Amino acid sequence: MKVPLLDLKSQYLSMKDELDAALIGVAESTAYIMGPAVKKMEEEMAQFLGSKYAVGVSSGTDALLLALMAIGVGKDDEVIMPTYSFFATAGVVARLNAVPVLVDSDPVTFNIDPTQIEAKITSKTKAIIPVHLYGQSADMEPIMAIAKKHNLRVIEDGAQAISVQYKDGRQVGNIGDIGCFSFFPSKNLGCFGDGGLVVTNDDELIDMIRIMRVHGGKPKYYHKVIGGNFRLDSIQAAVLSVKLPHLNDWSAKRRENAAYYTKLLIEAGLAEETGRIKFDDKNKVLIPKAVYEGPGLVNYHIYNQYVLRVERRNALRAFLTEKGIGNEVYYPVPFHRQECFAHLNLKDEDYPVANCAATDSFAIPIYPELTKEMMEYVVASIAEFIKTSDNLPMECGHCDCMNK
Ligand SMILES: *Cc1c(COP(=O)(O)O)cnc(C)c1O
């Protein structure tokens, strides 16, 4: 059986007529960039996300870059963020000649550990970028309290978490000053290329965001500030307007799939329900944990990725790949280990949780169209590996970061 990591074709086919009509509609309109389709999508997104303003932009990366430019981050400013995320989070800060200040992660959620933020604040600190990794909110309450106390801006990287609720029911992106989303095809809501969104409830920031999106000219050709070309194509907006009404159903399917994996892994004696195992137990996998579920909350975890942790991960991955099962590591190299940040002289031992995650975590297919048979095959294959892998060497050693 083949189980790809992602299957965009079946989603396309399930709404082919509507999508094709939307594409042709834009072709015929000739309003190819920032046309009425973009305005319509922005209004729908603002309504859906509960944000006062939503602005379509060229990618999730550009959403972050634009957000940083709008709050005035520049040379030598410091921006606090997790060391464990997709590269864009740090890349945009460095591109503005500002400094990414890296914080280790929480071992259960993989999100920034809020208890380690305050010690990193200096007179140069300008902002904090929490990332809502894998489709679950970072712990925003302590982060917002720290930001308020030190007068810092908060930019949420919600690229993997569109429509996710935090424990108080608020949707991510609306908790900090600016929220950033990505419509890259592999995200929970993807367009037919690159696209992104910036949301805010701030009447002053929205003006700067809109001006910066089109080179910083206001009126056109008159520049008090320097922005960029962060515009969104109308074709992407039209695709998003077709897909958005399905997002909640897809999220529900992803949650169902996650629950089914968890059930199967527990029945196979491979996982413990608590989400915490002895880390040197080579015969167990650690399953993801939704930490903010509660009454009234629905999208507390939308599983952009379903990430397992296991001893001998690389050997298991090779085994699954051999069996036709897609899998991937998000992310093998935390920022503090990236060559381009060597000049920051960061100490590897300051990031034990991220280092562990880079060594033992990996994602298995979780997309909405996955069938039960496919998931049963995935778990049976993991079980087969673990049953037959006793003599393989350990990969992470007896690390105990999960047992603190
Ligand atoms: C995907 C992603 C981005 C970048 O989005 P693009 O649309 O690919 O530019 C930024 N941050 C995180 C956490 C992401 O997962």
The ligand as an ORCA input file, in Angstrom:
! r2SCAN-3c Opt
* xyz 0 1
  C       5.392     27.507      6.075
  C       5.894     28.316      7.186
  C       6.327     29.638      7.007
  C       6.512     30.272      5.650
  O       5.413     30.271      4.827
  P       5.617     30.337      3.229
  O       4.257     30.598      2.730
  O       6.161     29.014      2.799
  O       6.556     31.446      2.931
  C       6.701     30.364      8.127
  N       6.679     29.831      9.358
  C       6.281     28.563      9.571
  C       6.245     28.046     10.958
  C       5.887     27.757      8.500
  O       5.507     26.501      8.733
*
